[in-house]
Amino acid sequence: MLQSSSVFLTNLQKKITEAFQKNFDEGLEVGAALAVYHRGKKVIALYQGWCDEAHTRQWKEDTLALIWSAGKGVGAACLLHAMQENGTTPEEKVATFWPEFAQAGKENITIAQLLSHQAGLAALEKEGLGLTDHDAIAQALAAQAPNWIYDGTHGYGARTFGFLVDELFRRISKESSLANYWRRVFADPLGLDLWFGLPEKELSRAADAIPPKMTPPPSEFGSAYADPYSLTRRAFLEPGGSFSARTMNEPAMRRAANISSGAISTAEALAQFYSLVAMKDKNRWFTPITQRWMKTPLVRGKDRVLFTETVFSLGLMMNNSHGIMGRNPSSFGHPGAGGALAFADPEREIGFAFLPNAMHSGVVSSTRTQRLVDAIED
C-alpha cells in the first residue's frame, strides 16, 4: 500500500482527510484526532473540534484523549514483550507464575487461554472493589471460579482483562507494574505521548469524555446488558461498579493506571506504536515469534459477553469478517468504547489510530470509525 509515490500518498491523505471531515460535517463529532504511521514515520495526522461539550477548549495537536479499551492492546503488547524477554511461552500455565491462580479449578488454565478470553474470567464476582484496587482485584480473580467451565468458547473481560494482564506481567517480569514498564521500555525512549496514569502536570491537556446522546437500537447485547444478572452486565460492572463516562474525567481517574479502560493518549502515539510493532525488518522491540503471537487467531466466533463475532490472538483483538480493521485478516489491535480504535496492519506495516471524545452507543465499532478505516484501503 505505502509506496514511495508522492501521488499515491497525496491521494491517500486526501481520502482520509475527506472521511475525517465528513464525520464532522454530519455532526458525529465534538472533537477527534486520527493518525496513520508507516514503520514509525508519520503518513498523516489530523485533529479538529473541541475538547469539551461546551466548546470552550479547542482540540490541539497535543490534546490527549481517553482511549478506553484501546489501552488493552498496548498492555497486552507489554506483557508479550516481557514474555519474549523472559523466555515464557503461551502454552505455559498461568499458575506456574501466579500460584494463587490455581484455585477453584483454574490450575490448568494456560497463558494463551487467559489472554484470548477463554479462561472464564470475564466478570469479577466480588463486589465493592474500586478500579484502583489492583492487589485486591488480583486476589479476588485468583480465588474465584470461572464464570463458565472451559469449553473453548470465549467471553470478553471488559474490566477484568487489564488486571489479569497486569498481574501476570508482574509475576513473569518481576517488575513493579506494567505502567512503569511501558514508560521505561517504550514511551520514554520513543517519545510516545500515551499514559497509564496521567501525571498531574499533564491533566490540562486531556479532552473530556462525552457520553453518547443516542439510545442504541435493540440488540442481543443491549438486552443482556439490561439484565443485572447477565454475564454481559456483570462483565461491564465489576470491578468498579456503575459509573458514567463523565466519571472518567475526574482527575483521580485520569491519574489511575487502569490498563482495562483508563489509558490516555494522542492518536499519533498509538498509531506510531502499532506501526513499530508491525515492522518486519530491523524490529528492535519484537521478534518474529512474538509478532506471530500477535497476528495468529486463537479464538473466533460469537462472544459470550458482546454477542457479536470477535477474534482474539494472544491478548489482542483481531480483524473480523466485518472488516473492522480493514481488509487484512491478520490486522490486530483493540477498539475502545465509544468509537476509538487502534490497530496494526502487519502486511503493510502501518499503524492506525482514531480517538474521538464524543462517544457513540456501540461497543466494538461504529459507522464513523469504519468510514475512516475504509479510507486507508487502496
Secondary structure, DSSP 8 states (H G I E B T S, - for coil): ---S-HHHHHHHHHHHHHHHHHHHHTT--SEEEEEEEETTEEEEEEEEEBSSTTS-SB--TT-BEEEETHHHHHHHHHHHHHHHHHT--TTSBHHHH-GGGG-TT-TT-BHHHHHTT-SS-SS--S-S--TT-HHHHHHHHHHS--SS--SS-----TTHHHHHHHHHHHHHH--S-HHHHIIIIIIHHHT--EESS--GGGGGGB---B---S-----HHHHHHH-TTSHHHHHTTTTT-S--GGGGGSHHHHHS--TTT-EEE-HHHHHHHHHHHT--SS-SS--HHHHHHHHS-SEEEE-TTTSSEEEESSSSEE--TT-TT-S-TT-EEEE-GGG-EEEEETTTTEEEEEEESB--S-SS--HHHHHHHHHT--
